[in-house]
Amino acid sequence: MENKLKSVTIWFAVNKNGNVRMFLDNPKKNTERGIWEGKYPYVNSIIYKDINKVVKQAKMTFENNPEVIEIQIQI
């Protein structure tokens, strides 16, 4: 059986309360609610841990624009 790789683009941003949110589309800032909103939220606990480390190291806040990364997932 052949292993295949799938490319996934993930956008991530920090809500006003400090929580990291991940999306499959470019999220929009909802300043009234203090959150980033997107049509396609993305949840992956392993990737979340890595992105959370990046966010803390970069000292990202709600004021920062979303960042995007592309990852390869083995399927």
C-alpha distance (Angstrom), angle and dihedral (degrees) to the residues before:
residue distance angle dihedral
M1 . . .
E2 3.78 . .
N3 3.82 120.8 .
K4 3.77 113.3 -131.5
L5 3.79 128.7 -160.3
K6 3.77 123.0 -141.6
S7 3.79 121.1 -161.5
V8 3.83 115.7 -135.9
T9 3.81 125.4 -173.4
I10 3.81 112.4 -149.4
W11 3.79 126.2 -169.6
F12 3.80 117.7 -159.1
A13 3.78 134.4 -173.8
V14 3.80 139.4 164.4
N15 3.80 122.5 -110.5
K16 3.80 120.0 -138.3
N17 3.82 89.8 -100.4
G18 3.83 90.0 57.1
N19 3.81 97.8 -105.0
V20 3.79 116.6 138.0
R21 3.81 117.4 -127.7
M22 3.80 125.5 -163.8
F23 3.80 128.2 -157.9
L24 3.78 141.0 177.3
D25 3.81 89.0 -138.2
N26 3.80 133.8 46.2
P27 3.84 104.5 -81.7
K28 3.78 125.5 -137.7
K29 3.79 124.4 -134.2
N30 3.81 116.2 -113.8
T31 3.81 100.8 -162.4
E32 3.81 93.4 -178.8
R33 3.81 92.0 59.0
G34 3.81 95.9 30.9
I35 3.79 93.4 -126.8
W36 3.78 142.1 108.5
E37 3.80 114.6 -118.4
G38 3.76 130.4 -162.3
K39 3.76 136.8 169.7
Y40 3.82 92.4 -122.6
P41 3.82 115.0 41.5
Y42 3.80 114.0 -166.1
V43 3.80 125.3 -147.1
N44 3.79 124.5 -170.9
S45 3.81 117.5 143.5
I46 3.81 95.1 -156.5
I47 3.81 94.2 50.9
Y48 3.82 90.5 41.3
K49 3.82 90.7 60.6
D50 3.81 91.6 52.1
I51 3.80 94.0 45.2
N52 3.80 90.6 47.3
K53 3.83 88.6 57.1
V54 3.82 90.4 50.9
V55 3.82 91.6 48.9
K56 3.81 92.5 50.8
Q57 3.79 93.1 45.6
A58 3.82 91.6 48.8
K59 3.83 91.2 43.4
M60 3.80 91.1 -130.5
T61 3.81 118.3 -176.7
F62 3.80 138.3 178.4
E63 3.80 87.9 -83.9
N64 3.82 92.4 63.6
N65 3.78 120.9 91.0
P66 3.80 116.7 -114.0
E67 3.78 117.1 -85.5
V68 3.78 125.7 -142.3
I69 3.79 132.8 -147.1
E70 3.76 133.2 178.5
I71 3.79 118.9 -141.7
Q72 3.77 134.7 -176.2
I73 3.80 117.0 -130.5
Q74 3.77 121.9 -164.4
I75 3.81 111.8 -130.6
